[in-house]
Amino acid sequence: MLAFTRIDTKRIYRKTQVYEPDIVVILDEGLVETVNVVEGLKKGGIVIVNSAKKPEDIDVGIDVKLATVDATTVALEVLKQPATNSAILGAFAKATGLVKIESIEKGIMQIFGDRLGPKVGELNGKAARVAYDRTIVGQSRGHRQLKTAKKWLPDVNELPLGVAAVPMKTEAGMVGPGSFLESKTGSWRVFRPDYSKDKCTMCNFCWFYCPEGCIYRKGEEMEFDMDYCKGCGICANECPSEAIKMVR
Amino acid sequence: MVKKMVTGNYAAAYGAMRSRVKVVAAYPITPQTFIVEHLSEFVNNGELECEYVEVESEHTAMSTCVSASATGVRTFTATSSQGLALMHEILPIASGMRLPVVMAVVNRAIAAPINIWVEHNDIMPERDSGWIQVFCDNNQEVQDMVLQAFKIAEDKRVALPMSVGLDAFILSHTVEPVDLMDQGLADKFLPKYVPPGPIIDPDDVMDVGVFTPPEYMMEARFNMDKAMREAPKVIEEVNAAFAKQFGRNHGGMIDPYMVDDADAVLITLGTASSTAHEVVDDMRAEGKKVGLVKLRFWRPYPSAQLRKIAEKSKAVGVFDRAVSYGVSGPSFIEFKSAAYGLNVPAMNFIGGLGGRDVSLADVRFMYDRLLEAGKTGKVKREITWMGTRGVEQ
């Protein structure tokens, strides 16, 4: 998923997507492995990555000014949930110097505080401040050729009638029903279920409630399909005998 | 007043609040949802004294607005795409009863294929519903046009409902700096509501929306047509009054830019106008004589104004974010009718459907095509499906 923003002191007329960014913010470190995240990045541009690594240990394929912060950990500590949007703003302030951290705190207080109450505003402002303090700004050396995941873009003659999702192989892999055999979604996860067979009574609640169908009954125990488990924690929440704990 | 960073949806809801609407009836649909959420918050916070009616469908939302408006109060709703389609049956009832209901329409693709992004194919089928229709290209304009819409719709010479269109996500969900107006200034511009026609009142018995036999229909329809024909005058007056009070002139029926000496003119609806504005500046700097007409009002349609511009231009292009299958973009059909008999090369560019990006390069492509047609007098391709894979450009 992509989102864009433009900042200027003059009126901005263009209402298009951004093709040549000055700054790229990556909220999910895993994307670096599947997408050329610096595509179109202007010379002298900045990359900000949500990662526990140091800037010099991240390779985005080019030599570039790069900042890292473990925004997920900051969010978990401060907000008690892995929502990284406010934390990453602190990293943005530190890495770019375009805006003061005090202004970010004020803005967050205004937006979050107005709509969700002062407590939520304060916590999100704190997340930004903590992330600001922990952000490491450095230089990354690009050594490897980044592979950009191919996209299936059929022309008018190849598109199935009525845009029916017909299972088929394309240059970008499988599409349509069944394509998730190839596209593992487990990497979206922040938490994973830690299952204790000893406490399990085989009540099957987790099996009923798992929205992804990732839990199987295997004889006298449950099995978790970690290729697709997104770590939502519903199983742990529903388990009456505390046999499932969510761990990072 | 300090400008605030708000979405187009917020701007629409804020405009309705500052218009002191007395009844809001709406049903949520992506990407309109935040408009009704913001309005419900305004009501809940006590900022807006208004009857907020939660309904079970858009059909009921519009029915409620019609009924409320018939009792003589200012009425607002908002919808999008399939929601607008579900309202379809009631839209001509609002206009036929001459009720100045105002509605924000977040323009989104109509299914199928299901898609939540911008397209104008949701509102195009409502062309003949008797609603005045405006398209915006920035969030400031969205707020300002909601207020202007009430003033236009409530004018005795008009007395028709009006929709304010904003492109899905490009405006609805994008934050831009907006001068959110003070209540005092809004009240000065849009005074207390005076219904333009008879209203339902228990103390003054009458019937509205009555069964009407053939002996009366021609006259009733003629009056609606007359109102739509007189609307441009009111629209220009309201725009001028707004510009005078607030210093913001969004243009009346159309907002022309650099067209006086232009060799090539592009006509656009919605946010593509804003992008095209930047391309005009770029190409003018290169010495290319290009101009832009931001077509603001779709109904009534500014035929005479566009014909005048077409008479002076060497080539005219029309950008459509919609298609009338088997013919062309709807806006191109209207333009050709307006330019009937003129010898100016005209071209239609269909693009941006279902949220496909309309880039600076796309607009430049259109102008290059037009300049070429202006030079040779020949139209290379009358209808171009912009960037459509497998289709000749």
Interface residues (C-beta under 8 A of the other chain):
Chain A: Y13 R14 K15 T16 Q17 Y19 R115 L153 P154 D155 V156 N157 E158 G162 V163
Chain B: E41 A112 P113 D137 D167 I170 T174 T271 A272 S274 T275 H277 E278 D281 D357 V358 S359 L360 T388 R389 G390 V391
